[in-house]
Amino acid sequence: MAAENRDTPAVILDEKAMERTIVRISFEVVERNRGAENLCVVGIMGGGTEIAGRIAAKIGQIEGREIEVGSLDITPHRDDGGRTIGGDRSSIPFDISDKRVVLVDDVLYTGRTVRAAIDAIMSRGRPKNIQLAILIDRGHRELPIRSDFVGKNVPTAAEEKIVVHTKGRHGADEVLLYRRGSKAEG
């Protein structure tokens, strides 16, 4: 039997599967919240921003109304000494107080990014609640954080890497799994 080429990633979601996943998450958000009243969507800068915009647009189509959407820079709230170059780059042009905030990211791993995002949201006001939507949950949590809406659960080894490509950032929609010892490019 031939050895697997470790430089060739496994495709977890292709373009069509990724679109179906975003549509499903959007419908789940509407169903859980019984509509979109007082709802906003905030993407964590990096992989979550474009996905958040697409979820907000789909919810807007479903509900026939515009959904407020923003992007959140978590760098000032990280627990690993990360520095912000040029200040907080967040763009949340609306008040989050008393709103149901759907926080969106591409991959949930240890939970530390989400913890920083919750801190960043809370520093801007007091939302009614915060719900978490994740495209890929790969496990390995270090903090007691779970997502409310999951696109796909992908159990991984700690040495493996999940890379999410989106049309806006990379020209194509796909989710790739790089095995141990391969060269992942994000």
C-alpha positions as MATLAB code, in Angstrom:
seq = 'MAAENRDTPAVILDEKAMERTIVRISFEVVERNRGAENLCVVGIMGGGTEIAGRIAAKIGQIEGREIEVGSLDITPHRDDGGRTIGGDRSSIPFDISDKRVVLVDDVLYTGRTVRAAIDAIMSRGRPKNIQLAILIDRGHRELPIRSDFVGKNVPTAAEEKIVVHTKGRHGADEVLLYRRGSKAEG';
ca = [
       0.000    0.000    0.000;
       1.365    3.426   -0.966;
       2.161    5.893    1.768;
      -0.174    8.887    2.021;
       1.304   12.123    0.697;
       1.445   14.215    3.856;
       1.757   17.488    1.918;
      -1.639   16.939    0.277;
      -4.384   18.134    2.615;
      -7.699   16.357    3.067;
     -10.662   18.455    1.915;
     -13.119   18.663    4.816;
     -15.569   21.053    3.120;
     -15.554   22.064   -0.528;
     -17.282   25.195   -1.857;
     -20.782   23.677   -2.041;
     -20.514   22.003    1.365;
     -19.268   25.235    2.931;
     -22.199   27.187    1.462;
     -24.690   24.576    2.730;
     -23.072   24.741    6.166;
     -23.361   28.543    6.335;
     -27.012   28.370    5.216;
     -27.772   25.698    7.857;
     -26.114   27.711   10.635;
     -28.118   30.781    9.557;
     -31.416   28.895    9.747;
     -30.450   27.458   13.147;
     -29.725   30.968   14.460;
     -33.138   32.190   13.261;
     -34.909   29.159   14.724;
     -33.202   29.352   18.123;
     -33.851   33.098   18.407;
     -37.398   32.891   17.016;
     -36.477   35.403   14.339;
     -33.925   38.172   14.144;
     -35.365   40.820   16.452;
     -32.582   42.543   18.410;
     -29.978   40.258   16.807;
     -26.527   41.202   15.522;
     -23.639   39.164   14.149;
     -19.983   39.829   15.009;
     -17.077   38.018   13.358;
     -13.729   37.520   15.027;
     -11.147   39.201   12.792;
      -9.334   36.788   10.612;
     -11.394   33.797    9.621;
     -14.626   34.790   11.341;
     -15.254   38.138    9.668;
     -16.255   36.967    6.184;
     -18.249   34.036    7.544;
     -20.116   36.419    9.880;
     -20.999   38.664    6.950;
     -22.349   35.725    5.003;
     -24.392   34.472    7.965;
     -25.817   37.968    8.555;
     -26.721   38.286    4.859;
     -28.472   34.882    4.855;
     -30.384   35.691    8.057;
     -31.380   38.993    6.438;
     -32.728   37.099    3.408;
     -34.624   34.654    5.614;
     -36.138   37.372    7.801;
     -36.522   40.102    5.171;
     -34.529   42.663    7.153;
     -30.988   43.933    7.374;
     -28.923   42.371   10.134;
     -26.223   44.440   11.812;
     -22.800   42.901   11.350;
     -19.400   43.855   12.720;
     -15.844   42.613   13.077;
     -13.981   42.181   16.336;
     -10.231   42.533   16.941;
      -9.414   40.363   19.964;
      -5.692   41.154   20.067;
      -5.917   43.564   23.049;
      -7.751   40.860   25.046;
      -5.473   37.880   24.356;
      -3.834   36.082   27.281;
      -0.571   35.328   25.480;
       0.892   38.821   25.440;
      -0.191   39.562   21.863;
       0.204   43.206   20.902;
      -2.042   45.448   18.903;
      -0.276   47.303   16.138;
      -2.134   50.508   15.342;
      -4.750   50.097   18.068;
      -8.025   48.188   18.148;
      -9.109   47.468   14.561;
     -12.637   46.348   15.473;
     -15.534   47.681   13.455;
     -18.795   47.433   15.347;
     -20.792   50.487   14.234;
     -23.769   49.775   16.498;
     -24.544   49.483   20.204;
     -24.495   45.870   21.418;
     -26.251   46.640   24.723;
     -29.304   44.415   25.260;
     -28.762   42.671   21.906;
     -28.413   39.005   21.140;
     -24.872   38.826   19.760;
     -23.944   35.912   17.515;
     -20.162   35.682   17.735;
     -18.646   33.917   14.689;
     -15.275   32.282   14.083;
     -13.948   29.791   11.568;
     -12.305   27.205   13.861;
     -12.850   26.439   17.547;
      -9.796   24.802   19.100;
      -8.595   25.570   22.646;
     -11.267   28.180   23.402;
      -8.785   30.950   24.176;
      -9.745   33.030   21.130;
     -13.409   32.858   22.124;
     -12.578   33.826   25.711;
     -10.743   36.896   24.420;
     -13.667   37.694   22.107;
     -16.152   37.531   24.981;
     -13.952   39.935   26.964;
     -13.797   42.258   23.944;
     -17.586   42.177   23.474;
     -18.238   42.804   27.176;
     -15.874   45.796   27.111;
     -18.262   47.417   24.584;
     -21.485   47.007   26.526;
     -23.742   44.431   28.085;
     -25.491   42.267   25.505;
     -28.654   40.329   26.342;
     -26.668   37.192   25.491;
     -23.758   35.961   23.411;
     -24.149   32.919   21.194;
     -21.235   31.225   19.444;
     -21.313   30.053   15.817;
     -18.327   28.056   14.585;
     -17.677   26.676   11.116;
     -15.333   23.883   12.335;
     -15.002   22.514   15.882;
     -11.805   20.491   16.145;
     -11.853   19.735   19.880;
      -8.888   20.029   22.281;
     -10.544   22.591   24.563;
      -8.452   24.163   27.329;
     -11.337   26.289   28.614;
     -14.984   25.370   29.312;
     -16.315   26.849   26.062;
     -18.742   25.241   23.638;
     -20.406   26.516   20.510;
     -24.144   26.998   20.105;
     -24.031   26.493   16.331;
     -21.484   24.144   14.744;
     -20.926   23.681   11.050;
     -18.922   20.477   11.378;
     -17.125   18.630   14.157;
     -13.716   17.435   12.966;
     -11.790   15.467   15.598;
      -8.092   16.123   15.056;
      -4.748   15.306   16.567;
      -3.074   18.265   18.253;
      -0.331   18.226   15.590;
      -2.835   18.496   12.729;
      -3.989   21.821   11.355;
      -7.323   22.999    9.988;
      -7.112   25.780    7.387;
     -10.223   27.657    6.236;
     -10.092   29.463    2.902;
     -12.835   31.916    1.957;
     -13.572   33.563   -1.364;
     -12.955   37.056   -0.014;
      -9.551   36.296    1.504;
      -8.244   33.433   -0.614;
     -10.364   33.324   -3.784;
     -12.054   30.015   -2.955;
     -14.201   28.445   -0.243;
     -12.761   25.286    1.293;
     -11.741   23.745    4.585;
      -8.558   21.682    4.578;
      -7.005   19.304    7.104;
      -3.221   19.084    7.056;
      -1.881   15.895    8.640;
       1.135   15.607   10.897;
       4.344   16.691    9.243;
       2.718   18.459    6.283;
       3.222   22.093    5.357;
      -0.042   23.978    5.971;
      -0.445   27.359    4.383;
      -3.181   29.709    5.602;
];
